[in-house]
Structure formats: C-alpha cells, structure tokens
Amino acid sequence: MKTISAFILISAFSASASAADIKNGEALHQDNCIKCHDSSVYTREVKRVKNLPGLGKQVRFCKDNLGLTWFDDEVEDVTDYLNSNYYHF
C-alpha cells in the first residue's frame, strides 16, 4: 500500500513539475525568442529542425548568439515548450 501511495505522489509531482517547466519555457520564449521568431518559423512546411536533439541544439545556438545566460534546465524548458506546442517529436 505504501509503494502505491509513493508512486502516486511521485507521479503527481512529476506532472506538476513538467507543467511548470513548459510554462517557464513559454515565459523565456516570450521574453527572448519572439524578438527574432514568430510562430511561422516553427510551423513552416520545410523545417530546419528534424528531431528533439536538433531542437535542443537550435535553442542553445540561439541562446548563445543572443548572449543569454540561461542554465541548461532553462534551455530544456524552452525546448520542451517548443516541442509541445509546435514540433511534437
């Protein structure tokens, strides 16, 4: 019984942490990325990004070119936001 309760608690925490990460990614995207990109970059028919690792690499490339001081988890937040809203890898 304790094992099931612990699993439910961990699952609930993981779900809320993921939602918070995507919301953080959205906020970072709104504050930084839309200066250069509108949604047409992500929805165009011929996409430069072909997979999730490539999306993460592209987010990091843009971060570095803009001189942003994001931590790795913030890069992942933006990557998760873009993937969940546009790319769906």
C-alpha positions in Angstrom: 0.0 0.0 0.0 2.8 2.4 0.8 4.5 1.7 -2.5 1.4 2.6 -4.4 0.9 5.8 -2.4 4.5 6.8 -3.0 4.1 6.1 -6.8 1.0 8.3 -6.9 2.7 11.1 -5.1 5.8 11.0 -7.3 3.6 10.8 -10.4 1.6 13.9 -9.3 4.8 15.8 -8.5 6.4 14.9 -11.9 3.3 16.1 -13.8 3.2 19.4 -12.0 7.0 19.9 -12.4 6.6 19.3 -16.2 3.8 21.8 -16.5 5.9 24.4 -14.6 8.9 23.7 -16.9 6.8 24.3 -20.0 5.3 27.5 -18.5 8.8 28.7 -17.7 9.9 27.8 -21.3 6.9 29.8 -22.6 7.9 32.8 -20.5 11.5 32.6 -21.6 10.4 32.2 -25.2 8.1 35.3 -24.9 10.8 37.4 -23.3 13.6 36.5 -25.7 12.8 34.4 -28.8 9.9 36.3 -30.4 12.1 39.3 -30.9 13.5 37.3 -33.9 11.0 34.5 -34.4 7.2 34.5 -34.9 5.3 31.2 -34.9 5.7 30.9 -38.7 9.3 29.8 -38.1 8.0 26.8 -36.2 5.1 25.9 -38.4 6.6 26.3 -41.9 6.3 23.2 -44.1 10.1 22.7 -44.6 11.6 22.6 -41.1 15.3 23.0 -40.3 14.9 21.0 -37.1 14.2 17.3 -37.7 14.3 15.8 -34.2 14.2 16.6 -30.5 18.0 16.7 -30.0 18.2 19.0 -33.1 15.6 21.3 -31.5 17.7 21.5 -28.3 20.8 22.2 -30.3 19.0 25.0 -32.2 17.6 26.6 -28.9 21.2 26.5 -27.5 22.5 28.1 -30.7 20.0 30.9 -30.5 20.7 31.4 -26.7 24.4 31.6 -27.4 24.0 34.1 -30.3 21.9 36.3 -28.2 24.3 36.1 -25.3 21.6 34.9 -22.9 22.8 33.4 -19.6 20.3 30.6 -19.4 21.1 27.5 -17.4 20.8 24.1 -19.0 17.4 23.5 -17.4 16.1 26.7 -19.0 17.3 25.6 -22.4 15.4 22.4 -21.8 12.3 24.3 -20.7 12.2 26.3 -23.9 12.9 23.1 -25.9 10.0 21.4 -24.2 7.7 24.4 -24.7 8.5 24.5 -28.5 8.2 20.7 -28.8 4.9 20.5 -27.0 3.4 23.5 -28.9 4.9 23.2 -32.4 7.1 20.3 -33.2 5.6 17.2 -31.4 8.7 14.9 -31.7 
